[in-house]
Amino acid sequence: MGESIYGLKRTHKCSELGLANVGESVTVMGWAHKRRDLGGVVFIDLRDRTGLLQVVFNSAVSNELFQKAETIRNEYVLAIVGEVVKRDPETVNPKIPTGEIEIAATELRILSKAETPPVYIEEDSDVNENVRLKYRYIDLRRPDMQRTIMLRHRVAKIARDYYDSNGFLEIETPMLTKSTPEGAREYIVPSRVQPGKFFVLPQSPQLFKQLLMVSGFDRYFQVVRCFRDEDLRADRQPEFTQIDIEMSFVDVEDVLTVNEGFIKKAFKEALGIELETPFIRMPYKEAMDRFGSDKPDIRFGLELVDLSHIVENCGFKVFSDAAKNGGSVRAINAKGCGAKFSRREIDSVVEFVKIYKAKGMAWIAVEENELKSAITKFLSQDEIDAILKETKAEPGDLICFIADKNSIVYDALGQLRLELARRLDLLKKDEFKFLWVTEFPLFEYDEEEKSWAAKHHPFTSPMDEDIEYLDSDLGKVRSKAYDIVLNGVEIGGGSIRIHIHELQQKLFKLIGLTEEQVSERFGFLLEAFKYGTPPHGGMAYGLDRLVMLMAGKSSIRDVIAFPKVQNSSCPMTNAPDTVEAKQLKELHIKMTNG
Amino acid sequence: MGESIYGLKRTHKCSELGLANVGESVTVMGWAHKRRDLGGVVFIDLRDRTGLLQVVFNSAVSNELFQKAETIRNEYVLAIVGEVVKRDPETVNPKIPTGEIEIAATELRILSKAETPPVYIEEDSDVNENVRLKYRYIDLRRPDMQRTIMLRHRVAKIARDYYDSNGFLEIETPMLTKSTPEGAREYIVPSRVQPGKFFVLPQSPQLFKQLLMVSGFDRYFQVVRCFRDEDLRADRQPEFTQIDIEMSFVDVEDVLTVNEGFIKKAFKEALGIELETPFIRMPYKEAMDRFGSDKPDIRFGLELVDLSHIVENCGFKVFSDAAKNGGSVRAINAKGCGAKFSRREIDSVVEFVKIYKAKGMAWIAVEENELKSAITKFLSQDEIDAILKETKAEPGDLICFIADKNSIVYDALGQLRLELARRLDLLKKDEFKFLWVTEFPLFEYDEEEKSWAAKHHPFTSPMDEDIEYLDSDLGKVRSKAYDIVLNGVEIGGGSIRIHIHELQQKLFKLIGLTEEQVSERFGFLLEAFKYGTPPHGGMAYGLDRLVMLMAGKSSIRDVIAFPKVQNSSCPMTNAPDTVEAKQLKELHIKMTNG
């Protein structure tokens, strides 16, 4: 059995010791990271959360202690009493902060033995992720996981400090509640007291935070767990954490300003990176036109150019048809790729855009004295000159064209832009480019349902300037919704809400909700709005994604202590699991087959 | 429809204005708390989170504005532009911080109208709690609810500041997980991906926080939602919030010291109250013997006195039987109650103890020259003298005796002690007396099952001094468990855990768990313990209860923004509710009858 620490008290963590402590008697505790034996001396690298510390057991000092030290294996947990000693110059280890000293041990307790761990304790393990997750408690010992979890703690703490000092109150909202307006699939929790009724785990505290504004709390925030029963992707988890915010008596710019202040503080304090604020504000339309995306990565250029006006009457029918029939012809000038890409590489680019439903991709490779292209023969010299001018083409460039309906043109070129950036190695991991995308359309047309739906949630306010179009042209109505985008990833978003009962009713009607549906789903919110509602708005960040990007990781599983895998299960605990028949009976639940 | 704030920007909150701002043009926004009309002038008390501010609409200045102001009703939401004006000395209102000024309005926007709210916005509403909870968003406007929710925010923030600055990392643990060791009834969440399997909502992060110690995070904390599907009492909710803590390489005293530091800081910063630390440490046995309770209220005396040794051979059979047969005879000297209580009041005390299964209560009323009692005739003068001496009885006192088996004696006298304190008005709301109760028994004997069970959870470590009794006398084994008690309420507790695999196995066996049960419930924890486990321990506070006591409230519903009522439902949202048949079908669930 392991020994007890009874009577011992840890005096220092490993990395708290240095030259200043030489001569002191100290008690340190941690894991045996590595053992080396060298002619009658055992060296242990003792590891704790703060780092490594060398401990020396010399047989010349105590043979008994030396022999006990010889039994130490990796990951044994030790308590060591000893004296801090300065190392000889030739044995100094400049790689660790405690490299100038070591501990000459006078007492050793083996607090716990250890079998050989299934995951080696090292930076960036290449062990299979399923093994890492099954033995997560070992995986979390690895230095990069330790740093990441500490970073996550730090970012959440900075959020709380920042919002608190800006007058926000953290108010907890229920987890056992009702449907929320996001509309994704929900987890439900059967009620025992009221059989046949169910609680819903919230997808967000949306309704509650709006009610808190009705209550006059003025500024609310919460770092809060949310739930979605969706099929998992790399950046989705059944439970995830939001930094959730709501403010009263504000318009769009107030929300953006206070929230970019948090991001600036988080990057400064957690990463030492000074971000410039205000971040760019970019209307949705501009983002689509320039980058083909409502979450543009603006670390690099390769912007879209609209050539529809040049080619709408040209001889190349693919172009002229698209330009005339409500679609467009747009291009990206892939700088230098004409010279750099082989014919096979260009073909692979053409294949790439097909993933995004583009029927094809025309291109012109610009050379010093000629243009290589299959389409120039259909274009007049004026048209060609105009294209080269608009795309600022120079010798060596590759102009890539997509002609189609706009949604496909944007999507294909937006993705192509990212693909080109990857191939050209333009995506710097340590560069952080934020922007706000604003003025999203309030509605989007559902082609299948032949009806208009709310693009964000149905509480989003239209822009004051566009309220008049509510009765005439829904496609024209912009909203007070906004997203915050970092390096092409949406890390948060929100909106100013509708605070006027009548306007809210009108919106519900426009998106086809019946009075009954509205009253069932949002009745208590609408009722609340009758008693004096301040103008309000807010947003929510995905904490997991934000920390993932800050830590330079590519999966949110790497920033969650105990994440779930593809089928929503936890390889460590084996959750979800069967329950006792008694439990189901109490809930009046029976499982059906198939 | 309400007006928009478009183009306006709030410059101040109500209570931010004072004499220093006289002459400034300001924009304020909030609720119309009250309107008074006085000869061509409308006065509005404008309310926001910070307090009240008087706004004046003078018909002599603008008749149009005056007329609009006359339409304002209570709880309308307003935006007001105006000038800060010093009030005439005779109209100064010393009751509010802004009482020396008022706003001479030059612009008024009615942002939202309001129907008459069902709960009046005032201190300590006497409206029926069900109405308050149905209209919680209105109820939360009341000043005492606003203060309480702000206090809760402050206490949670202080916890995070304190634990962070003491090296604790806040690490989020899963909500969709497996059974935890507390053993209360759990909420379960059906899995769609794996029909027939269920997640469990955690009763605590117990297993995860211990795993985080295995991972080497050294100090963990979390302010975390926990769940119990139990029948509700005044101080229970289906979901509640814990301040949850775990530390490595520590023994009992380390945990107590760091945690009472938090309490001290919270009372200082949130309430301005300076608590003396260290708090008293009182072994369980002492708490029971002196107060008849493992959560004694030490704001007052009325301690228990063990008289068994005096009466074990006395002529009063009830006493001598109890003292001889493993029970005891104990008394409380109810100071002054002999003189103060009528015979009827004494009888009601006798009735009171019967609630706690005492068969009766003997008593002696001590008068200047005689003793009034039905039992003195059975006692010798020596016995009576000894009783009076041990209970420090003086004329006017009432000595209350319970003779029974110990569990009943403790419970009845412990409760009697509290009842006497209530009757004697000894419970001061603004007095805060903390103590740690330590050295709880590790096991308790289950009379029905005729077996030993863990008194706390089965990971609790025995005291080093008592490990030897594990093989001989389980009743004698004290544990490293501790509770923190405030004014007779347990607000938290915890223990040093067992970190030795073999000792843990032994404990499981002693409490009758089969290997299969252990492996199914805690398999992954025991597996983890094989790879090097530090000695560790921790605790958890009930945040709701702590804030309730700090706020001087008597129900935790008053410190939770959106609480649930007796049948676990939410009167505001109507959760739990029915769900669509489609949802149940996706989960392969059918409801049964009855």
Interface residues (C-beta under 8 A of the other chain):
Chain A: M1 G2 S4 I5 Y6 K9 R10 K13 M29 G30 W31 A32 R47 D48 R49 E75 Y76 V77 A79 L111 S112 K113 A114 E115 P117 Y135 R136 Y137 I138 L140 R141 Q146 I149 M150 R152 H153 A156 K157 R160 D164 L169 E170 I171 E172 T173 P174 M175 L176 T177 K178 R185 E186 Y187 I188 V189 P190 S191 R192 V193 Q194 P195 G196 K197 F198 F199 V200 L201 L207 F208 L211 L212 V214 S215 G216 F217 D218 R225 F227 D229 D231 P238 E239 T241 S248 F249 V250 D251 D254 D464 H499 I500 H501 E502 L503 F524 A528 F529 K530 Y531 G532 T533 P534 P535 I560 A561 F562 K564 N567 S568 S569 C570 M572 T573 N574 A575 P576 D577 T578 V579 Q583 E586 L587 H588 I589 K590 M591 T592 N593 G594
Chain B: M1 G2 S4 I5 Y6 K9 R10 K13 M29 G30 W31 A32 R47 D48 R49 E75 Y76 V77 A79 L111 S112 K113 A114 E115 P117 Y135 R136 Y137 I138 L140 R141 Q146 I149 M150 R152 H153 A156 K157 R160 D164 L169 E170 I171 E172 T173 P174 M175 L176 T177 K178 S179 R185 E186 Y187 I188 V189 P190 S191 R192 V193 Q194 P195 G196 K197 F198 F199 V200 L201 L207 F208 L211 L212 V214 S215 G216 F217 D218 R225 F227 D229 P238 E239 T241 S248 F249 V250 D251 D254 D464 H499 I500 H501 E502 L503 F524 A528 F529 K530 Y531 G532 T533 P534 P535 I560 A561 F562 K564 N567 S568 S569 C570 M572 T573 N574 A575 P576 D577 T578 V579 Q583 E586 L587 H588 I589 K590 M591 T592 N593 G594
